[in-house]
Amino acid sequence: MSGDTRHGSVELIPVGAPGEGPYGIAVTGDGAVWFTLVHGAAVGRLDPSGVLTRLDLGAGAQPSVVAAANGTDVWVSDTTGGRLLLGPGPRLLAEAMAPTAGAQPFGVVALYDGTTWFTELAADALGRVGVLGEVDEFPVGREGVMASMIAASGDSLWFTMNAVDALGHVRGGDAAVAVTELPAGSGPVGITVAEDGAIWAALIGGDALARVGTDGALALHPLGAGAKPHAVAPDATGGVWASLWGADALAHVTAAGETARVALPPGSEPHGIAVAPDGTVWAALESGALARLHP
C-alpha cells in the first residue's frame, strides 16, 4: 500500500429501518441511486432530488445485488427467492426464476446485447436471462466454487469464485471457463472492469485488491491488515474504488497502485459501492445509510 491519505467529504443519508441493512448499490443513467435492503426484503431508490421510494419484495425475499439494466431500470437478485427481478419501482417489470431450485442467485450484470447474467452461489453455475425472458444455466466446470460477483466487458464475463480463490473468465455462454488462480485464502468477492480494460477483484480474505491486466498479468495491491475489501467499482481513469468492510472505510487505488483511504464512522460496515458518471462515489452501509463522497 503506497499511502493512507484521507480526502473528500462524506455525507451519510439514512435509509430504511434499523437492521434492514443496505447492501448492494447501483446508479442508473438518470442519476437515481438504487440499493438493496438485504434484511428488509426491499429495494430502495434515491432520486436526484433526494426523494426516497421503496419497493417491497415480500416476506422471505433477500435482495442482494442490484445492477443497472438501462438508463432507468435495474436488475435485482433475490437470493433466497431464487429469482431475478427487473423494475423501476414502485413496481416490477419482469421476474426470471433460476431453473435450479436452491441455486441462490447473487451477482448480476446486464450486457449491451440485452441479456443479463448472474451467478449462482449454490449451483456452481452462471445464469443468463435472454432478451425474451428465457433463463439458461451454464456450469462453471468446478465444484464448490461459490460463484459470487460478476462483471462484463463486451461479450466477456468475469466472476469471482470465492471458495476456491480464483477468478473465472468466459466469452459467450457456451465457451470454456478460463481460470486465474489467486493466493490461498484470498476469498475474492467483488469484481469490476476498469476503464483501461483491466479486471479488479476485492480479496476479502487477503486484505488486498487483485488486478489482472489486459496482458493477463496479475498484480496484488495490499490494503492493510483487517481491511476486508468487499466490493469494487471503476473510476474514469483506470483506477477503482473499494469498500473496506473490515476497516469502516473506502479506498481509492490508481492503475499504478497509488492508494488513498477515506474514513467512515465506526460500525459503518460498507458493502456495495458505485461511481456515478459525475465521479460521485456511493456506498451502501449495512449500519443503515448510504454514503455519498465527492472526491
Buried (B, 14 or more C-beta within 10 A) or exposed (E): BEEEEEEEEBEBBEBBEEEBBBBBBBBBEEBBBBBBBBBBBBBBBBEEEEEBEBBEBEEEBBBBBBBBBBEEBBBBBBBBBBBBBBBBBEEBEBBBBBBBEEBBBBBBBBBEEEBBBBBBBBBBBBBBBBEEEEBBBBEBEBEEBBBBBBBBBEBBBBBBBBBBBBBBBBBEBEEEBEBBEBEEEBBBBBBBBBEEEBBBBBBBBBBBBBBBBEEEEBEBBBBBEEBBBBBBBBBEEBBBBBBBBBBBBBBBBBBEBBBBBBBBEEEBBBBBBBBBEEEBBBBBBBBBBBBBBEB
